[in-house]
């Protein structure tokens, strides 16, 4: 299994995951290679989900700050 990039962007993660899905959909991979790809895909999926959750949290914080500033006026 390949080592994950420590600072892969969401877009890079998604791109790699899409490439894995395409490879697996072709059905030409031997079982052991397909399992490796599947395992990597799961890791990428989790990494992407974490990135989305982090972004959502930042947006919530920014909206709270914006709302609190708007209430002062």
DOTOR-838807 format. One record per residue: z, x, y of N, C-alpha, C, O, CB in turn; residue in three letters. Coordinates in Angstrom, 3 decimals. Glycine has a CB too. Layout:
<vexkes>
VEXKE / n.zz / n.xx / n.yy / ca.zz / ca.xx / ca.yy / c.zz / c.xx / c.yy / o.zz / o.xx / o.yy / cb.zz / cb.xx / cb.yy / residuo
VEXKE / Z / X / Y / Z / X / Y / Z / X / Y / Z / X / Y / Z / X / Y / ALA .
...
</vexkes>
This chain:
<vexkes>
VEXKE / n.zz / n.xx / n.yy / ca.zz / ca.xx / ca.yy / c.zz / c.xx / c.yy / o.zz / o.xx / o.yy / cb.zz / cb.xx / cb.yy / residuo
VEXKE / 0.000 / 0.834 / -1.182 / 0.000 / 0.000 / 0.000 / 0.000 / 0.874 / 1.240 / 0.661 / 1.912 / 1.272 / 1.205 / -0.946 / 0.001 / UNK .
VEXKE / -0.741 / 0.459 / 2.263 / -0.822 / 1.250 / 3.475 / 0.434 / 1.083 / 4.306 / 1.132 / 0.074 / 4.207 / -2.049 / 0.864 / 4.286 / UNK .
VEXKE / 0.710 / 2.077 / 5.120 / 1.861 / 2.028 / 6.005 / 1.508 / 1.204 / 7.229 / 0.422 / 1.352 / 7.788 / 2.315 / 3.448 / 6.409 / UNK .
VEXKE / 2.426 / 0.330 / 7.653 / 2.181 / -0.497 / 8.821 / 2.243 / 0.332 / 10.084 / 3.054 / 1.251 / 10.192 / 3.181 / -1.638 / 8.890 / UNK .
VEXKE / 1.389 / 0.009 / 11.038 / 1.456 / 0.645 / 12.351 / 2.692 / 0.117 / 13.052 / 2.968 / -1.083 / 13.028 / 0.162 / 0.374 / 13.196 / UNK .
VEXKE / 3.425 / 1.007 / 13.668 / 4.646 / 0.604 / 14.355 / 4.349 / -0.247 / 15.588 / 5.129 / -1.135 / 15.931 / 5.450 / 1.831 / 14.755 / UNK .
VEXKE / 3.229 / 0.018 / 16.253 / 2.950 / -0.663 / 17.503 / 1.634 / -1.441 / 17.475 / 0.956 / -1.549 / 18.497 / 2.925 / 0.334 / 18.626 / UNK .
VEXKE / 1.276 / -1.975 / 16.329 / 0.032 / -2.743 / 16.239 / 0.154 / -4.002 / 17.095 / 1.161 / -4.709 / 17.054 / -0.292 / -3.114 / 14.758 / UNK .
VEXKE / -0.887 / -4.258 / 17.864 / -0.882 / -5.454 / 18.698 / -1.114 / -6.689 / 17.818 / -1.530 / -6.583 / 16.664 / -1.967 / -5.355 / 19.812 / UNK .
VEXKE / -0.840 / -7.829 / 18.383 / -1.075 / -9.079 / 17.664 / -2.537 / -9.194 / 17.279 / -2.862 / -9.625 / 16.173 / -0.652 / -10.288 / 18.514 / UNK .
VEXKE / -3.417 / -8.808 / 18.188 / -4.851 / -8.900 / 17.936 / -5.283 / -7.980 / 16.798 / -6.112 / -8.356 / 15.969 / -5.628 / -8.562 / 19.200 / UNK .
VEXKE / -4.718 / -6.771 / 16.763 / -5.026 / -5.834 / 15.674 / -4.516 / -6.362 / 14.338 / -5.194 / -6.258 / 13.315 / -4.412 / -4.452 / 15.960 / UNK .
VEXKE / -3.331 / -6.923 / 14.362 / -2.749 / -7.504 / 13.152 / -3.616 / -8.631 / 12.635 / -3.917 / -8.700 / 11.443 / -1.332 / -8.011 / 13.421 / UNK .
VEXKE / -4.015 / -9.515 / 13.533 / -4.845 / -10.655 / 13.155 / -6.197 / -10.204 / 12.621 / -6.705 / -10.759 / 11.647 / -5.039 / -11.586 / 14.346 / UNK .
VEXKE / -6.770 / -9.208 / 13.256 / -8.065 / -8.686 / 12.825 / -7.991 / -8.106 / 11.410 / -8.863 / -8.363 / 10.581 / -8.556 / -7.617 / 13.805 / UNK .
VEXKE / -6.952 / -7.329 / 11.145 / -6.786 / -6.764 / 9.804 / -6.551 / -7.864 / 8.773 / -7.082 / -7.805 / 7.664 / -5.619 / -5.763 / 9.784 / UNK .
VEXKE / -5.765 / -8.856 / 9.136 / -5.498 / -9.970 / 8.222 / -6.788 / -10.735 / 7.920 / -7.026 / -11.110 / 6.772 / -4.438 / -10.922 / 8.823 / UNK .
VEXKE / -7.608 / -10.967 / 8.921 / -8.888 / -11.653 / 8.703 / -9.797 / -10.848 / 7.782 / -10.485 / -11.416 / 6.934 / -9.595 / -11.906 / 10.042 / UNK .
VEXKE / -9.801 / -9.524 / 7.947 / -10.618 / -8.670 / 7.083 / -10.147 / -8.764 / 5.630 / -10.964 / -8.801 / 4.710 / -10.567 / -7.206 / 7.568 / UNK .
VEXKE / -8.849 / -8.800 / 5.430 / -8.301 / -8.922 / 4.076 / -8.694 / -10.262 / 3.465 / -9.097 / -10.323 / 2.304 / -6.763 / -8.772 / 4.092 / UNK .
VEXKE / -8.581 / -11.321 / 4.235 / -8.952 / -12.658 / 3.737 / -10.421 / -12.667 / 3.323 / -10.767 / -13.197 / 2.267 / -8.687 / -13.749 / 4.821 / UNK .
VEXKE / -11.282 / -12.084 / 4.148 / -12.707 / -12.035 / 3.820 / -12.953 / -11.265 / 2.531 / -13.741 / -11.692 / 1.687 / -13.494 / -11.399 / 4.964 / UNK .
VEXKE / -12.279 / -10.130 / 2.380 / -12.435 / -9.335 / 1.161 / -11.997 / -10.132 / -0.076 / -12.665 / -10.119 / -1.110 / -11.622 / -8.029 / 1.268 / UNK .
VEXKE / -10.876 / -10.813 / 0.056 / -10.344 / -11.551 / -1.093 / -11.187 / -12.783 / -1.418 / -11.310 / -13.161 / -2.583 / -8.901 / -11.969 / -0.825 / UNK .
VEXKE / -11.764 / -13.405 / -0.399 / -12.605 / -14.576 / -0.632 / -13.879 / -14.223 / -1.387 / -14.435 / -15.062 / -2.095 / -12.957 / -15.234 / 0.685 / UNK .
VEXKE / -14.341 / -12.992 / -1.239 / -15.532 / -12.561 / -1.972 / -15.288 / -12.556 / -3.477 / -16.216 / -12.766 / -4.258 / -15.967 / -11.170 / -1.510 / UNK .
VEXKE / -14.047 / -12.318 / -3.885 / -13.700 / -12.362 / -5.306 / -14.169 / -11.173 / -6.113 / -14.154 / -11.236 / -7.342 / -14.254 / -13.581 / -5.905 / UNK .
VEXKE / -14.585 / -10.088 / -5.475 / -15.093 / -8.928 / -6.183 / -14.043 / -7.847 / -6.429 / -14.354 / -6.808 / -7.013 / -16.230 / -8.347 / -5.421 / UNK .
VEXKE / -12.820 / -8.075 / -5.996 / -11.773 / -7.065 / -6.130 / -11.149 / -7.103 / -7.518 / -10.950 / -8.181 / -8.077 / -10.695 / -7.269 / -5.065 / UNK .
VEXKE / -10.838 / -5.938 / -8.081 / -10.068 / -5.923 / -9.321 / -8.665 / -6.476 / -9.041 / -8.200 / -6.465 / -7.901 / -9.991 / -4.476 / -9.916 / UNK .
VEXKE / -8.018 / -6.946 / -10.067 / -6.724 / -7.611 / -9.905 / -5.718 / -6.751 / -9.165 / -5.058 / -7.239 / -8.248 / -6.166 / -7.991 / -11.251 / UNK .
VEXKE / -5.578 / -5.480 / -9.537 / -4.574 / -4.640 / -8.885 / -4.874 / -4.448 / -7.396 / -3.953 / -4.410 / -6.581 / -4.498 / -3.281 / -9.578 / UNK .
VEXKE / -6.152 / -4.327 / -7.040 / -6.536 / -4.186 / -5.635 / -6.307 / -5.501 / -4.883 / -5.876 / -5.495 / -3.730 / -8.016 / -3.752 / -5.519 / UNK .
VEXKE / -6.595 / -6.612 / -5.535 / -6.369 / -7.923 / -4.924 / -4.880 / -8.143 / -4.650 / -4.515 / -8.704 / -3.617 / -6.915 / -9.044 / -5.834 / UNK .
VEXKE / -4.028 / -7.706 / -5.565 / -2.582 / -7.832 / -5.367 / -2.114 / -6.960 / -4.203 / -1.263 / -7.381 / -3.419 / -1.829 / -7.449 / -6.652 / UNK .
VEXKE / -2.660 / -5.754 / -4.084 / -2.324 / -4.887 / -2.960 / -2.733 / -5.537 / -1.640 / -1.976 / -5.534 / -0.669 / -3.006 / -3.516 / -3.115 / UNK .
VEXKE / -3.933 / -6.089 / -1.623 / -4.433 / -6.755 / -0.409 / -3.571 / -7.972 / -0.067 / -3.260 / -8.220 / 1.098 / -5.912 / -7.184 / -0.593 / UNK .
VEXKE / -3.192 / -8.723 / -1.099 / -2.352 / -9.903 / -0.892 / -1.007 / -9.493 / -0.300 / -0.516 / -10.118 / 0.640 / -2.146 / -10.668 / -2.220 / UNK .
VEXKE / -0.422 / -8.445 / -0.855 / 0.868 / -7.958 / -0.364 / 0.757 / -7.512 / 1.098 / 1.623 / -7.823 / 1.916 / 1.374 / -6.791 / -1.243 / UNK .
VEXKE / -0.296 / -6.794 / 1.413 / -0.523 / -6.358 / 2.794 / -0.742 / -7.566 / 3.705 / -0.261 / -7.590 / 4.838 / -1.738 / -5.402 / 2.871 / UNK .
VEXKE / -1.458 / -8.552 / 3.212 / -1.691 / -9.764 / 3.994 / -0.409 / -10.498 / 4.319 / -0.242 / -11.005 / 5.429 / -2.621 / -10.684 / 3.256 / UNK .
VEXKE / 0.498 / -10.558 / 3.359 / 1.800 / -11.198 / 3.597 / 2.564 / -10.438 / 4.678 / 3.138 / -11.045 / 5.583 / 2.634 / -11.258 / 2.285 / UNK .
VEXKE / 2.570 / -9.108 / 4.581 / 3.261 / -8.292 / 5.586 / 2.652 / -8.503 / 6.975 / 3.378 / -8.625 / 7.961 / 3.199 / -6.798 / 5.202 / UNK .
VEXKE / 1.334 / -8.546 / 7.047 / 0.666 / -8.774 / 8.329 / 0.965 / -10.168 / 8.878 / 1.154 / -10.345 / 10.081 / -0.843 / -8.586 / 8.177 / UNK .
VEXKE / 1.003 / -11.139 / 7.991 / 1.319 / -12.500 / 8.405 / 2.719 / -12.571 / 9.017 / 2.925 / -13.213 / 10.047 / 1.210 / -13.460 / 7.211 / UNK .
VEXKE / 3.655 / -11.917 / 8.383 / 5.031 / -11.890 / 8.910 / 5.093 / -11.166 / 10.247 / 5.784 / -11.600 / 11.168 / 5.981 / -11.213 / 7.908 / UNK .
VEXKE / 4.367 / -10.064 / 10.346 / 4.330 / -9.297 / 11.593 / 3.730 / -10.139 / 12.718 / 4.245 / -10.145 / 13.836 / 3.519 / -7.994 / 11.406 / UNK .
VEXKE / 2.653 / -10.840 / 12.422 / 2.032 / -11.710 / 13.419 / 2.938 / -12.841 / 13.839 / 3.010 / -13.184 / 15.019 / 0.744 / -12.270 / 12.890 / UNK .
VEXKE / 3.636 / -13.428 / 12.868 / 4.571 / -14.512 / 13.170 / 5.687 / -14.010 / 14.076 / 6.084 / -14.701 / 15.015 / 5.160 / -15.101 / 11.873 / UNK .
VEXKE / 6.193 / -12.815 / 13.802 / 7.243 / -12.238 / 14.646 / 6.739 / -12.000 / 16.062 / 7.463 / -12.244 / 17.027 / 7.753 / -10.927 / 14.046 / UNK .
VEXKE / 5.521 / -11.531 / 16.193 / 4.926 / -11.321 / 17.519 / 4.830 / -12.631 / 18.286 / 5.133 / -12.688 / 19.478 / 3.533 / -10.685 / 17.392 / UNK .
VEXKE / 4.405 / -13.684 / 17.595 / 4.306 / -14.997 / 18.242 / 5.678 / -15.524 / 18.652 / 5.826 / -16.093 / 19.733 / 3.622 / -15.999 / 17.308 / UNK .
VEXKE / 6.672 / -15.339 / 17.803 / 8.024 / -15.788 / 18.133 / 8.575 / -15.029 / 19.338 / 9.232 / -15.615 / 20.198 / 8.957 / -15.611 / 16.927 / UNK .
VEXKE / 8.306 / -13.722 / 19.399 / 8.747 / -12.919 / 20.548 / 8.074 / -13.393 / 21.830 / 8.724 / -13.513 / 22.868 / 8.444 / -11.428 / 20.314 / UNK .
VEXKE / 6.787 / -13.660 / 21.760 / 6.054 / -14.137 / 22.932 / 6.576 / -15.500 / 23.374 / 6.733 / -15.753 / 24.569 / 4.548 / -14.217 / 22.631 / UNK .
VEXKE / 6.842 / -16.370 / 22.415 / 7.371 / -17.699 / 22.739 / 8.728 / -17.585 / 23.434 / 9.001 / -18.314 / 24.388 / 7.498 / -18.558 / 21.462 / UNK .
VEXKE / 9.568 / -16.682 / 22.963 / 10.882 / -16.492 / 23.578 / 10.744 / -15.998 / 25.013 / 11.475 / -16.446 / 25.896 / 11.720 / -15.503 / 22.759 / UNK .
VEXKE / 9.813 / -15.080 / 25.250 / 9.587 / -14.580 / 26.602 / 9.118 / -15.694 / 27.529 / 9.560 / -15.785 / 28.675 / 8.565 / -13.447 / 26.586 / UNK .
VEXKE / 8.220 / -16.543 / 27.028 / 7.724 / -17.662 / 27.838 / 8.872 / -18.608 / 28.174 / 8.976 / -19.070 / 29.311 / 6.595 / -18.426 / 27.094 / UNK .
VEXKE / 9.726 / -18.900 / 27.214 / 10.873 / -19.783 / 27.465 / 11.779 / -19.211 / 28.544 / 12.225 / -19.932 / 29.437 / 11.673 / -20.005 / 26.177 / UNK .
VEXKE / 12.048 / -17.913 / 28.460 / 12.893 / -17.269 / 29.459 / 12.255 / -17.348 / 30.839 / 12.925 / -17.665 / 31.822 / 13.154 / -15.811 / 29.080 / UNK .
VEXKE / 10.954 / -17.057 / 30.910 / 10.255 / -17.118 / 32.193 / 10.255 / -18.528 / 32.765 / 10.408 / -18.700 / 33.975 / 8.823 / -16.623 / 32.037 / UNK .
VEXKE / 10.089 / -19.531 / 31.929 / 10.112 / -20.913 / 32.405 / 11.497 / -21.299 / 32.908 / 11.620 / -22.013 / 33.903 / 9.674 / -21.868 / 31.292 / UNK .
VEXKE / 12.531 / -20.834 / 32.232 / 13.905 / -21.109 / 32.691 / 14.135 / -20.466 / 34.050 / 14.704 / -21.085 / 34.949 / 14.950 / -20.586 / 31.666 / UNK .
VEXKE / 13.688 / -19.217 / 34.197 / 13.835 / -18.535 / 35.489 / 13.055 / -19.254 / 36.588 / 13.560 / -19.436 / 37.696 / 13.361 / -17.078 / 35.379 / UNK .
VEXKE / 11.842 / -19.657 / 36.282 / 11.024 / -20.374 / 37.250 / 11.674 / -21.691 / 37.631 / 11.727 / -22.036 / 38.812 / 9.624 / -20.618 / 36.696 / UNK .
VEXKE / 12.167 / -22.428 / 36.650 / 12.803 / -23.712 / 36.914 / 14.042 / -23.528 / 37.782 / 14.276 / -24.297 / 38.714 / 13.173 / -24.410 / 35.599 / UNK .
VEXKE / 14.829 / -22.510 / 37.472 / 16.062 / -22.296 / 38.256 / 15.723 / -21.908 / 39.687 / 16.451 / -22.290 / 40.603 / 16.943 / -21.202 / 37.607 / UNK .
VEXKE / 14.646 / -21.165 / 39.913 / 14.248 / -20.796 / 41.289 / 13.703 / -22.011 / 42.029 / 13.942 / -22.158 / 43.228 / 13.183 / -19.664 / 41.272 / UNK .
VEXKE / 12.985 / -22.873 / 41.344 / 12.409 / -24.057 / 41.975 / 13.503 / -25.035 / 42.389 / 13.355 / -25.738 / 43.388 / 11.416 / -24.742 / 41.027 / UNK .
VEXKE / 14.571 / -25.088 / 41.652 / 15.661 / -26.009 / 41.970 / 16.381 / -25.599 / 43.242 / 17.023 / -26.433 / 43.881 / 16.650 / -26.079 / 40.817 / UNK .
VEXKE / 16.288 / -24.339 / 43.620 / 16.975 / -23.863 / 44.834 / 16.298 / -24.384 / 46.092 / 16.932 / -24.465 / 47.144 / 17.015 / -22.328 / 44.864 / UNK .
VEXKE / 15.037 / -24.732 / 46.003 / 14.299 / -25.168 / 47.206 / 14.394 / -26.620 / 47.409 / 13.833 / -27.148 / 48.370 / 12.860 / -24.784 / 47.130 / UNK .
</vexkes>
